[in-house]
């Protein structure tokens, strides 16, 4: 990060903290969001909801509301400064690397790993480790109905591959 960018980020963080410290946090319960509806459809007043609440409910709600407000403020400041979301950037780079690797024809190990399937050994039972291409397979299967591994064929055409990038990056 350049020095100017670093100073801008620090300034944004200070402004964000001033805004957060300066605002009073209102006590709000999750039940109030649902307009006080009971299971049978009859309504309950907010006073009744507050009377049934424990101090722990208020503390948790205050914390949740504070974190949401802090996150929203940080996202607004980052957007204002032109700083990209790191998650979108990471997913975009992964998508481009997958396409680049799938298009290789020179027999490098990175391309060979796309077709390799381990013969000996098994993945753990229960919650197996994910391979880097599993999330690409998942998106292509859910969004476009493709079978596992079909994205490698799709990646051979660079312009077609680039059209699918926004659905993966989201």
Secondary structure, DSSP 8 states (H G I E B T S, - for coil): --HHHHHHHHHHHHHHHHHHHHS------HHHHTTTB-TTS-B--HHHHHHH--HHHHHHHHHHHHHHHHHHHHHHHHHHHT---HHHHHHHHHHHHHHHHHT--S--HHHHHHH---SS----SSS----TTHHHHHHHHHHH---TTTHHHHTTSHHHHHHTHHHHH-
